[in-house]
Amino acid sequence: MNDNAARSSDNVSLRRKKLKGGAVSLYLAFHFEGKRRYEFLNLHLAPEEGADRLTRRRNAETLRVAETIRAERHVQLARGIYGLDRRRRIEEEERRRRDVCFWDYAASLADRQRSPSTRGCWRRALDYARRYDPREDLRMSEVDAAWLDGFHAWLNCEARAWAIDTRGRNDPERPLGEGTKALYLRKVLSVVNHAARAGIIDRNPAIGCRKFYPQEAEKVYLTVAELRRMADTPHPWELMRTAFFFCCMTGLRWSDVTALRWDQVQPAADDAPPALRMRQTKTGHDVTVPLNSQAERLLEEARALREGEREGRTLVFGPFASADTANHHLKVWAARAGIDKRVSWHTSRHTFAMSLLDAGVDLYTISRLMGHRDLKTTQVYATIRDHHRARAVTRLPEIL
């Protein structure tokens, strides 16, 4: 005799639950698979007090229907057939869930990313994974520890930079950088970790698999003297020049400054200075960044440069062509100013943090202004400053 039949002697009782207003909801109570179960019948009795004959007749009919259902459940439990349809549905759902296509599942995670740049990074990582395993019907269960180790080895030895680029670059073929390899592997491991948490796979093959551990990239920033040299050097796009200096004064990322709207610029009120109040594109965190007089002047420059433009009525600086185009012009501009550094748009954000640190602003305040989730992220700038001070001391001349 199976477990359900063994419990067939348990009574299925019809119970009542009083609702607000005096109505009564009818439900069943019984034991099934070792647990107390309740099945609400979506049947209701009208309040009896002061009820007319028609209402009482309807209540009696409702009770007869509920009693019929109670008797059917009692028979189903006695025969051990209660819940078979439910178990079949669960088993079918389990089979369907375990048959998930890796690419479809990974693409759905990529599409959830808030920032366009982050979504682009996910998609590039998945494009490289397709180069490694081009099977269109790759199932999630097939991405096991051996598959991940193979992908790690392929990234390390065979993958090439710009292999998935469609813009016709003439760059020489070269291996992926250490940071890029680590980044692409992390994205694929994120897919596996999500699948494990969702119960799509029983065991997580990402646990204990090989990873890349690249050295942290140097955070390039500009000194006050270098900023002045760039200010004295013409830039082909005056609005882009203004936007870059504005980022040096506010710490905005490329994704934030290109989407900055005039309604996010709050004027001075009472004793509070003017400020930016906005939600960061990358993190979704709300930040408030007070504006100094230089940042205000840059806003006025942007307003004057965009006078008469339709986009300028809403957007402060954007839209620009692309981040790659902006970085290209930025590198040319820095080179003309005699700056021998690997300058990118993100250099402005590092410049903002280092300028605040050199001005004596505490790390907590800097982290709030930059929208960092963790103070450890901001502490990196203090480490950079300490290293530069140590190098400066070593340059003192020999006097003894």
ChimeraX attribute file (.defattr): number of C-alpha atoms within 10 A of each C-alpha:
attribute: neighborCount
match mode: 1-to-1
recipient: residues
	/A:1	8
	/A:2	8
	/A:3	12
	/A:4	20
	/A:5	18
	/A:6	13
	/A:7	19
	/A:8	20
	/A:9	12
	/A:10	14
	/A:11	15
	/A:12	21
	/A:13	16
	/A:14	20
	/A:15	14
	/A:16	15
	/A:17	14
	/A:18	13
	/A:19	12
	/A:20	7
	/A:21	8
	/A:22	13
	/A:23	14
	/A:24	19
	/A:25	17
	/A:26	19
	/A:27	20
	/A:28	19
	/A:29	16
	/A:30	20
	/A:31	17
	/A:32	19
	/A:33	10
	/A:34	9
	/A:35	8
	/A:36	9
	/A:37	13
	/A:38	16
	/A:39	12
	/A:40	15
	/A:41	15
	/A:42	9
	/A:43	14
	/A:44	20
	/A:45	22
	/A:46	16
	/A:47	16
	/A:48	13
	/A:49	8
	/A:50	8
	/A:51	11
	/A:52	9
	/A:53	9
	/A:54	9
	/A:55	15
	/A:56	17
	/A:57	12
	/A:58	14
	/A:59	19
	/A:60	13
	/A:61	13
	/A:62	17
	/A:63	17
	/A:64	12
	/A:65	13
	/A:66	21
	/A:67	15
	/A:68	12
	/A:69	16
	/A:70	22
	/A:71	15
	/A:72	14
	/A:73	20
	/A:74	20
	/A:75	15
	/A:76	17
	/A:77	25
	/A:78	17
	/A:79	16
	/A:80	19
	/A:81	13
	/A:82	18
	/A:83	14
	/A:84	11
	/A:85	10
	/A:86	10
	/A:87	11
	/A:88	11
	/A:89	12
	/A:90	12
	/A:91	12
	/A:92	12
	/A:93	12
	/A:94	13
	/A:95	12
	/A:96	11
	/A:97	15
	/A:98	17
	/A:99	16
	/A:100	18
	/A:101	16
	/A:102	19
	/A:103	20
	/A:104	15
	/A:105	16
	/A:106	21
	/A:107	15
	/A:108	11
	/A:109	17
	/A:110	21
	/A:111	15
	/A:112	10
	/A:113	15
	/A:114	14
	/A:115	17
	/A:116	14
	/A:117	15
	/A:118	16
	/A:119	17
	/A:120	14
	/A:121	17
	/A:122	22
	/A:123	19
	/A:124	16
	/A:125	21
	/A:126	21
	/A:127	17
	/A:128	21
	/A:129	20
	/A:130	14
	/A:131	15
	/A:132	17
	/A:133	13
	/A:134	11
	/A:135	10
	/A:136	11
	/A:137	12
	/A:138	17
	/A:139	16
	/A:140	23
	/A:141	18
	/A:142	12
	/A:143	19
	/A:144	17
	/A:145	17
	/A:146	12
	/A:147	14
	/A:148	20
	/A:149	16
	/A:150	15
	/A:151	23
	/A:152	21
	/A:153	14
	/A:154	17
	/A:155	24
	/A:156	17
	/A:157	11
	/A:158	12
	/A:159	20
	/A:160	17
	/A:161	15
	/A:162	17
	/A:163	14
	/A:164	11
	/A:165	9
	/A:166	7
	/A:167	7
	/A:168	7
	/A:169	8
	/A:170	7
	/A:171	8
	/A:172	8
	/A:173	10
	/A:174	12
	/A:175	16
	/A:176	18
	/A:177	14
	/A:178	15
	/A:179	14
	/A:180	17
	/A:181	22
	/A:182	18
	/A:183	17
	/A:184	22
	/A:185	21
	/A:186	17
	/A:187	21
	/A:188	20
	/A:189	20
	/A:190	15
	/A:191	21
	/A:192	27
	/A:193	18
	/A:194	16
	/A:195	22
	/A:196	17
	/A:197	12
	/A:198	11
	/A:199	14
	/A:200	20
	/A:201	22
	/A:202	12
	/A:203	16
	/A:204	20
	/A:205	20
	/A:206	21
	/A:207	11
	/A:208	8
	/A:209	14
	/A:210	15
	/A:211	16
	/A:212	16
	/A:213	10
	/A:214	13
	/A:215	8
	/A:216	8
	/A:217	7
	/A:218	8
	/A:219	15
	/A:220	16
	/A:221	23
	/A:222	21
	/A:223	11
	/A:224	11
	/A:225	9
	/A:226	15
	/A:227	19
	/A:228	12
	/A:229	15
	/A:230	22
	/A:231	15
	/A:232	10
	/A:233	15
	/A:234	12
	/A:235	18
	/A:236	11
	/A:237	10
	/A:238	13
	/A:239	20
	/A:240	19
	/A:241	20
	/A:242	21
	/A:243	25
	/A:244	26
	/A:245	19
	/A:246	24
	/A:247	23
	/A:248	24
	/A:249	25
	/A:250	25
	/A:251	25
	/A:252	25
	/A:253	20
	/A:254	23
	/A:255	16
	/A:256	18
	/A:257	22
	/A:258	20
	/A:259	17
	/A:260	23
	/A:261	19
	/A:262	16
	/A:263	13
	/A:264	15
	/A:265	20
	/A:266	16
	/A:267	13
	/A:268	12
	/A:269	9
	/A:270	5
	/A:271	6
	/A:272	9
	/A:273	14
	/A:274	19
	/A:275	21
	/A:276	19
	/A:277	16
	/A:278	19
	/A:279	16
	/A:280	21
	/A:281	19
	/A:282	16
	/A:283	13
	/A:284	12
	/A:285	13
	/A:286	12
	/A:287	17
	/A:288	19
	/A:289	20
	/A:290	18
	/A:291	21
	/A:292	13
	/A:293	11
	/A:294	12
	/A:295	21
	/A:296	17
	/A:297	14
	/A:298	19
	/A:299	20
	/A:300	14
	/A:301	16
	/A:302	22
	/A:303	19
	/A:304	12
	/A:305	15
	/A:306	17
	/A:307	12
	/A:308	10
	/A:309	11
	/A:310	9
	/A:311	14
	/A:312	19
	/A:313	13
	/A:314	14
	/A:315	21
	/A:316	24
	/A:317	25
	/A:318	20
	/A:319	13
	/A:320	13
	/A:321	9
	/A:322	11
	/A:323	14
	/A:324	11
	/A:325	10
	/A:326	18
	/A:327	15
	/A:328	14
	/A:329	17
	/A:330	22
	/A:331	18
	/A:332	14
	/A:333	20
	/A:334	21
	/A:335	16
	/A:336	15
	/A:337	18
	/A:338	13
	/A:339	17
	/A:340	10
	/A:341	13
	/A:342	14
	/A:343	21
	/A:344	19
	/A:345	21
	/A:346	19
	/A:347	20
	/A:348	27
	/A:349	25
	/A:350	19
	/A:351	24
	/A:352	23
	/A:353	25
	/A:354	21
	/A:355	18
	/A:356	15
	/A:357	17
	/A:358	11
	/A:359	9
	/A:360	9
	/A:361	13
	/A:362	12
	/A:363	20
	/A:364	15
	/A:365	14
	/A:366	21
	/A:367	18
	/A:368	17
	/A:369	18
	/A:370	23
	/A:371	23
	/A:372	16
	/A:373	12
	/A:374	11
	/A:375	15
	/A:376	12
	/A:377	11
	/A:378	20
	/A:379	14
	/A:380	13
	/A:381	19
	/A:382	16
	/A:383	11
	/A:384	15
	/A:385	14
	/A:386	12
	/A:387	11
	/A:388	11
	/A:389	11
	/A:390	11
	/A:391	11
	/A:392	10
	/A:393	9
	/A:394	9
	/A:395	8
	/A:396	8
	/A:397	7
	/A:398	6
	/A:399	4
	/A:400	3
